[in-house]
Every structure is written in C-alpha cells, then in structure tokens.
Amino acid sequence: MFFKKSKKKIPDESLEIGTIKVTDIIAPPSIEISQNCIKIGEKFAKSFFIFSYPRYLSTGWFAPVINLDAPMNISMFFHPIEGRLILKQLRKKVTEVQAEIMEKEEKGLVRDPALETAYQDIEALRDRLQTAQERMFRFGLYVTIYGNTEKEIRKTETALRSILESRLIYIKPSLYRQKQGFVSCSPYGLDQLRVHTGMNTSPLSSVFPFISFDLSSNEGILYGVNQNNNSLVLFDRFSLENANSVVFAKAGAGKSYAVKLEILRYLMSGVDVMVIDPENEYKFLSDAVGGSYFDMSLSSPHHINPFDLPVPMEDENPKDVLRSNIMNLVGLLRIMLGGLTPEEDAIIDRALSETYAAKDITLESDFSQIEPPLMSDFQAVLETMEGTESLVRRLKKFTQGTFSEFFNQPSNVSIDNKFVVFGIRDMEEELRPMAMFIILRYIWKAIRSQLKKRILIVDEAWWLMQTEDGASFLYGIAKRGRKYWLGVTTITQDVGDFMKSEYGKPIITNSSLQFLMKQSPATIDVVKKVFNLTEGEKNMLLESAVGEGLFFAGQKHVALRVVASYAEDQIITTAPEEVLKIKKAKKELE
C-alpha cells in the first residue's frame, strides 16, 4: 500500500481551539438574568435603588450600609442641574404653594403645617441657590448585593432594609431591570437605571459614608492620635459603664508601652495603680515615679499570707466576707493540690472553717485586729480529720518544703503606695498561676477594704487563665470591680490560650475598653470573630506598625496611634537599646 504525500497545508485546529484569551479567564462560566436577580456562575446578585428620602438626613447615615458584613457594590451618580432651570421651577412651585395657603385662609380653614413648612423650605432653597451657596443635582444611589444562595440574598436584603427604613429611607429592587442595575453598580460609570431624586448640596454631603468617630472629651487622659483624622483621643475610662479594659497584641507590638503610658498619665490624675508583672517590665517605671516594687519569689523577703481576711465595708456582712474568702481559698487549694475530688472538696471546705475557728475568728471578730492562720495551721487541722492522708501529703511541700518560704509566711507587704507592682519573673514557672492567684486575692482584699479610684493591671493574663479557678476569680473581679471603683486591665499576647477558657469571652464582654494591636496570622481569625471585625480592620491589624491598633470605647472605635512625649518615653521604654542608653547617661551624670 502506497500513500501519496499531499502538499496542501492542513490547519492546526487544535491550536485554534486551545487558544485562551483574557476574556475567557475573567468571564464567568454563565450569566442567567431573571426578573429579580442575576445568577453569575454559582453566585446570585440582586440590584436595588433608593427612591425615597426623609426631610432631614443625618451625617453618615449611609455608613452602616458600608460597614454591613456582606459583599456588595455601591454606585452614586450626581447629575448637575442648571441653576436657571431649577430656579424657574422653584418659582412656579412656590407660587402654587402660596396660592394654596391663601385659598385656605380665605375659606377660613385650619392652617396646614405641611404647606407652610414646604413654603419656608422652598424659599430658603431659592435664597441659597440665588447666592450660589447651594447647587442642585439629580442623585441616583444603587446597591448590588451578592450571595451564594437566594436565601443568603434575602438575609442581606432584610438587613439592608432594616438599616435604611429605620432612617425613613426606602429601597426597591430593580425588577425586570437587573441587568441595568448590575451594570450601573459596576465600575463603568454608566447610569443605566436612571432613578433619580432631586437634592441640593447640603443633604448630598450627608451621603458621604466614610466617617471617623471622635473620642475627644473634656476629661480623661490622652490615649493617642486618631489615624483617620489626626484628632486627639482624650478619654476617661471611668466614664463608661465599667472601667475594665483588655489589650491583645503579639510580642513586640507595643502593648506594654501603651499600658505603661496609660499608667503614668492616670497616676498624674490621682488614680492608684496596681500591677501584676510577669516579666519585671514595670520596675523601671516604679522606680521613676517612687512606687513600691515587690519581687515575689521563693527566696524573696516579701510574703503574702493566703489566709488574710479583708475588712468588711459598711454595707457588707462579715459572714458573707468570711464565706467568700473560704470559697476563694478552696479554688486556690484546688490549683495547688492538682485538683480535688468531690469528697476532698467538702473536706477542704470544712477544714478551712475549722482553721479560722481555731484562731478565734468568728463573725463578731474585728477582721482588722485578728491574726490570720497560716498554711501550717490549716495542715494541722487536716491531720486531725479522717480520710485526709493524701491531702496532707500533697500539702506538705507548701508548708515544710522549699515552697513554704512563699506559701507559709505571714504577710509583710503594704500596698498603700499610689503605684504598686508585684513582679513574679523569678517565680518558678509551675508556681506562677498560684502566685498570681494569691497576689490577686491580696489586692482584691485591699480594694474591698477602702473605696477609691484604682486601676488593676494583670499582664500576661493567660497564665492565670490556664486554670478554671484562676480564670473564674479574674472574671469575678472584672464583673464586680465597678462596685469598688476599680478598672481591671487584662493584657495578653496569646489570644488562643485566653479564649480557650470559658471565662475568656465574658471577660472581654465585661470590658468597655478594648485595644487591639498587631496580631499574628495564626490568631487573627479568632480575633476577627470575637470582636466582629471587618475584613479591612483584620488586614489593618496584620499590617499595623508598633504602637498602632484599633481602640474600642463602648460603641465607638478608632484607628489609634500611641504617642508619648520625650520625658514619658524615657520613663516607660522597654527597648533594650534605649534602656542601656538611659542607664549609661545616668551613670555619666552621677
């Protein structure tokens, strides 16, 4: 079999069929247009237009729509109207309204306030147009929302209507004109819907959606500068429903710097401040302002007795104070002894009551004059009870072993200073949650004894949140602090560990002030969900510079940049190179 070679060129159809153009890449697989929506591939889109506005529009009324957590396109069209034509129309309209008013007066009818208001508004607008203070426009505002299902579209539509109709602004879907609505909301600059409302310059200015909250007030301290409008953020945390605050940031984002700046400024305002410091970061500040710094460790000369009792306030029952103290001690012992069975829990509760009774501490005792028991006294009571061998054996390392230097000593620290810091950096890691619990109980005892304006700083709070009892106690202080004029500041860099506790979210919701600084990509999704952040705010927290973040105060929040004077910076800085420079300069002066 022979084949004759053809000289005719055969076109390579595979090359033509396989050619891919840019439009093929960006175009959706299909577009289906119906009367009330468009299906683009697997997604749905629905377009709306605003057709009715109230007489008055407040500034920033459109901002809630912009901030709605739903994908959407928004287009605004401004078509100028020639002044000569609009003045002619207004002259005709004012004549009609005036004639109608005069006709009612002649007939002796009750005056119509709506007509009189319309007459005044038209005359005022004519004056401003005549003097070029205002201009008239035909204004069109269109919105296209997107969703994966029609149910999702309906949910977004309901939210959109709720926002607008609460302001007496009404929308309609562009029925049978969804294509024109979609094109009008696309970045073509084409107004194909052409549904317009006549507006002058003043109400049009209120449509501008990007507004920034102003947190300046007559009282309080300077927190920083509003990055949106460069205004000063002056605020008093004690003016809110509670004075609690949470600060979340990754290491090196500037959270300690911001908190120390807040401490320094509140100290100058006459507010007492107490700090639990896990890394001895506040020692330099304490020395600079003449505060009291207690280095708490097993070899430290400073001791706190867990069995100390607070002095009841005038409106408090000593019985309730004693019972509350015993309940807190049960929680502490649960942490110290590595957990308790229900039987051991009951034994501990009874043993604590007998320990106080053995020291003649009753409901009639003056708690300010008593000598509280020690951990060894509690052990002695346990040894007289049945079924306590395991408890006594576990307790001995805190009463006779190495740990007894911290846990079995009478209190010898005073927190009468305006600024008090408890440093626990040198405390063994396994003892840190217990030490923080004991220090927190001692501080709470002092807070309950005297009513005055105070701030309590709990740095690296996730240490305390590792145990249920520690987290519960911190939450209790945050919840009850307002009664004692106390603001609790909770600081942590490990948001994940903080939120693992069932008390993490309640502590946040009971904090009127929240400061979010730079976050790590590993935890940003948790932060976004907890604080209900927008995608833009999430990206901002990932890219924030040192000392920048989102500052929440009640219902308002701003993008904040922390600023300090040179003198303040020299006192609060923790950058190693800056600390060395300051120490070197100090030695040279000496």
Secondary structure, 3 states (H helix, E strand, C coil): CCCCCCCCCCCCHHHHHHCCCHHHHHCCCCEEECCCCEEECCEEEEEEEEEECCCCCCCCCCHHHHCCCCCEEEEEEEEECCHHHHHHHHHHHHHHHHHHHHHHHHCCCCCCHHHHHHHHHHHHHHHHHHCCCCCEEEEEEEEEEEECCHHHHHHHHHHHHHHHHCCCCEEEECCCCHHHHHHHHCCCCCCCCCCCEEEEHHHHHCCCCCCCCCCCCCCCEEEEEECCCCCEEEECHHHCCCCCEEEECCCCCCHHHHHHHHHHHHHHCCCEEEEEECCCCCHHHHHHHCCEEEECCCCCCCCCCCCCCCCCCCCCCHHHHHHHHHHHHHHHHHHHCCCCCHHHHHHHHHHHHHHHHHCCCCCCCCCCCCCCCCHHHHHHHHHCCCCCHHHHHHHHHHHCCCCHHHHCCCCCCCCCCCEEEEECCCCCHHHHHHHHHHHHHHHHHHHHHCCCCEEEEECCCHHHHCCHHHHHHHHHHHHHHHHHCEEEEEEECCHHHHHHCCCHHHHHHCCCEEEEECCCCCCHHHHHHHHCCCHHHHHHHHHCCCCEEEEEECCEEEEEECCCCHHHHHHHCCCHHHHHHHHHHHHHHC
